[in-house]
Amino acid sequence: MLTSVYRLVRPRQFELVFKDITMDDSHVIVHPIRLSICNADQRYYQGLRAENILKKKLPMALIHEAIGRVVFDPTGEFKEGTLVVMIPNTPFEKDDIIAENYLRSSKFRASGFDGFMQEYVSMEPDRLVVLPEDINLSVAAFTEIVSVSYHAIQRFLRFSHERRNVIGVWGDGNLGYITSLLLKTILPDTRICVFGVNEYKLHDFSFADDTYLISDIPDDLHLDHAFECVGGAASSKAINQIIDYINPEGTISIMGVSEDLAPINTRMVLEKGLRIFGSSRSGRSDFQGLINLYRENPDVVNQLEKIVGAELNVRSIQDITTAFEADIHKIMGKTVMIWEN
């Protein structure tokens, strides 16, 4: 079976190739219907990764945030037409200690092998999770990034002490919005404070208990724990500001991706006895837990609708390029491609 694959061959240039999918009795064929553009996709598209990384990974189909409908399932697990979210992490072994998304042997779509910019995708059944049929499709399209926040919070609940009266979230972008929303849903009695640099963005965090500009934080504010969702060049400043305001023996979750080293105030980390941990990507259990949370708390999906940005119909390479260029200039929100290939 032939499928169309839209690969990035060099920064800002896509090409259409045809790939043969082997039809066997252990893989499910899925037709992607909505694809969401992530910052990681943009780093490849704009050529912001190191030259040696680009040479190693391109050509490659982008996109790891996507949903689709089952076209063919010889395993009998899914009915034809079933709406599913596709898990980009692909493990090749199981470890009793290390989660699938941290195993060095795991592969991740759109980071080393083809992502979901394809007409049809062959998936193992355990890489698919059924979605509610009535879910907003554009919100469902970025389930993967929401599952990353869900994963980080589940790890935080294991690592942190139980005094969780006040939790701070640094970052007023998509990741900060998603993480603070899930924190408020999972820990409704905790005071969630969001810290950002754009007052107009902070207005959208209506579910948070307090919002602050990072230039105007009260001196007497103290946090039990905090999440860093900034990334990039500002991650060091965010982490050090967290260290200033967090209580002794608090836990700091680092989630923002930075291409450069981020110097932090290790003296105060030691003096306060802080615990710092990082989280990246997610696994099947996180997707399942998140979908259950959606079913039990429908307002979460309603709140996530606020960060649906541009929704663009995509039928050609030119449409793909238009979507990626539009995403570069967005102020806030997720760019979703309505995939018609």
N, C-alpha and C positions, 0 to 999 in steps of 0.2 A: 504494500500500500504506500503510495507516494503522498508526502505532505509538503506544503510550502513552508519554508523557514526564512524569516527575515533577520539577517545577521548584520551586526555592526562590523564592518571590515576595517575601518579606521575612523578616528573622531569625525562625527557629523556625516558619515557616509554609510548608508545601509545598502545591502544587496539581497536580492531574492535568490534562494537556492532551493533545490528539491532534494528531499531526503527520503529514503525508503524506511518505512516502519514495518518491522517483522510482526506479523500477526501470530501470536502464540496463545497458549491456554492459561498464562499467568499474568498477563498485562491487560490493563483497561485502556481503551482509547477514549480520550476526552477532547472535546472541541472547546477551546477557550472562547469566552464571550465578553468578559470585561477584564482589562489589564490596568494596573495602577503603576504610575512612574514613581520610583524611589530615588532618593539622593544618590544611592550607590549606582543606579543606572545612569544618572546624570554625570557622575564622575568619569564613567567610561565614555559616554557620548561626547562630552566636552574635552576629553583627553586630559583630565586632571590627575589621572594616576601616573605613576612613574613610567618612563618610556619602556623599561625592561618588563614591567607588568603588562603594559598594553601589548607588547610584542608576544608575550607568552600566552595571553588569553584571547586575543582577537585573531580571526573573526569569531563572533559569538552572538547568539540571539540573546537579547536583553530581557528583562522583566522577571521578577520572582514573586510579585504580588498579583495573583490572578484567580479567577473562578471560571468554571466551565460546566458543560453538560456532558454526561456520559453518552457516547455514541455506540460503543460495543464493549461488552463485558463477558468474556468466556468463563470467568470465575463464578458468575451468578450472584455476586455480592451486591451489585447495583443494577437497578432497572434502567433501561434506555431512557434518556431524558432527565435523569436525576441531576439536580444542581449540586455541585461539589466545589469545595475549595481545594486547591492543589498545593501540597506541601513541598516547598523547594528543596529542603534538606533531604539528602539521600544517603542514609547510612549503609555501610557494607559489613558491619559487625555489631555485636551487642556487648556492652560492658556493664557490670553490676555497679560500678561507681561513677563512671563518666557518662554524662548524658549524650544522646546521639548528636546534638548540635555542637559538641565540643570534641568529639572524636576526630583526630587528625586524618583518619581514613575516610571520613564522610565527604561527600561532594555536595556542592550547593549550586542550584541552577542560576544562571546569569553571573556566575563567578567561577569560571573554569570549564563549565559545559553549558550547552544551550538552555536558555530560559524559555519563557512561555510565548514568545512572539512567533507562534507557529499556527498552522491551520489545524493540525491534530497533534496531540501529545500522547505518547505511550507511558503509562504510569503503573507502578505496582499498586495493588489495592490499598495497602496500608499508608500510601502517600495521598489518599483522598479522604476527606471528611464531608459528610452530607450536611448541607446548609438548610435552614428553614426556607420553604418555598416562598414565603411572604416577605423575606428580608429585602431591604433596599439593596439592589444589585451593585450600585456604585460603592456603598459602604462595604458590602461583602468583598468587593474587589481588593480592598486593602486590609483584609483579615490578617495577612501575614505580619504587617507591622504592628497591629494591635496585639497579636499573639506574642510578639517580642516583649512588649510592655507587661503582658500577663505573666510571661516567663520570669522576667526580672522581679516582679512583685512576689511570685511564689518563692523564689529564692530568698528574697528579703525576709519573708515570713519565717523561713527556716533559720536564717543567719542572725537576725536582730533580737535584742531583748524585748520584753513584752510591754515596756512603757512606750506607748505609741500615741501619746496625747496630741503631739504636734509633729507633722511631717511636712518638710519643704520640698518643692519641686522647682528646680532652676531650668528655665527654658519656656518661651512663649510660642514656640513653633508647634508643628504637628505632633512630634514625639512628646513634648511637654504636656500638650492638651490631652493626648490619649492616656498617658501615664497618670496624670492627676485625676482624670475621669475614672479610671479603673480603681485607683486608690480610694477614692471617695465611695465607690460602689462596694468594694470589698471590705473597707474599714469605715462604715458610715459614721461611727462615733468619734473618729479622729478628725482633728482640725487640719485641713489641707491648705497650705499656703503656697501660692505660685509666685515666682520671681521672674521678671522679664525686663526687656528694654523698650518694648513698644506698648504704650498705654492702650492704643486702639485694639491691639491683639488681646490684651488682658481682659478687655470688656467681654470677650467671648467665653471666658472661664466662669460662667454664671454658677456652676455647681461648686466651685471652690469656696472655702470659707473666707479667705483673704487673698488679695493680690497686691504685689508691691513692685515698684520699679527698683532695679538693683542699685540705683543711685539714691534711693530714699527709703532705706530699711531702718525701722526703729532700733535704737541702741539696745533697748530692753527685750528685744525679741529673741527667744531661745527655742531651738528645735531639738526634738528627740532623735530624729533621723532625717535623711534627705536623699533626693534623687537628682543626679546631674543629667540633663537632657539637652545640653547645649551643643557640645562637639565643636570641631573646627578649631580655629585660632583662639576662640574665647573660652575653651574648656578649662584651661588653667586658671583663669580669673574666676570662673564659676566655682570650681572645686575649692579654691582658696577662700572664697567668700563663704562657702558652706562650712569649711573648717572653722572660720571665725564665729559663726552663729550656732553651731551644733553643740549640744550638751556633751559632757564627758561620757565615754563608752557608747556613743551613738554609732549608727551604721550609715555609710554613704554608698549608694548604688551609682556606679558610673555607667552611663548608657550612650553618651554622645561619642561619635567616631571622629578621631582627629588623625590627620596624616603626619603630624609632627609630634615630637615629645612634649609633654605638658609638665613643667616643673611645679611641684606642690610644696607646701609648708610642712615638711616632715617633722620638724621640731614640735609643732602643735598636734600633729597626728599622734606622736609619742606621748606628749604631756597629757592629752585627753584620752588616750587609750582607745583611739577610734578604730573601727573596722571598715575597710574599704574593699568593695568587690565589684567586679565587672560582669556584665552579661551581654551575650550576643546571640542573635538568631533564636530559634525555638524548635521544638520537636512536636511529634504527634500528640502527646499528652497535653501540651499547651493549647493546641488547636481545639482539641476536644473540650478542655476545660473552658476555653473562651466561648465556644458555641453554646455550651450549657449555660454560661453566664448570660449570653444574649437572650436565650429562651426564658430565663428566670427574671431578667431585668430588661424588658423591652425599651425602657427609656435610654439605656446605654446606646442602642442603635440610633435612637432619635437624636441624641446629643452628637453622635459621630457624623450625622448628616450635615452638621454645621461646617465640617471641614472638607466636604466634597467641593472641589473647586471646579475647574473646567471639565466638561464631559464632551468628548470629541469623537465623532464617528470616524473610524479608520478603515480604509479599503485599499490603500496603496502605500508605496514607500514615501511619496510626497506627504500623505496624511500623517504617517509616522513622524516624519521630520517636523511637520507643523506642530504636532502634539508636544514633542520634546522641546522645541523652541519656545512654545507657549509656557511650558512648565518652568523654564529658566526664569521667566519674567513674572511668575506668580508672586503675589504678596503673602498669601497664606492658603492652605488647603492642599488637597491631593488632586492631581490631574489624572483623570480616568479615561482610558481609551475604550470606546464601545467597539469591540473587535469584530469586524465584518468580513474577515478574510476566510 
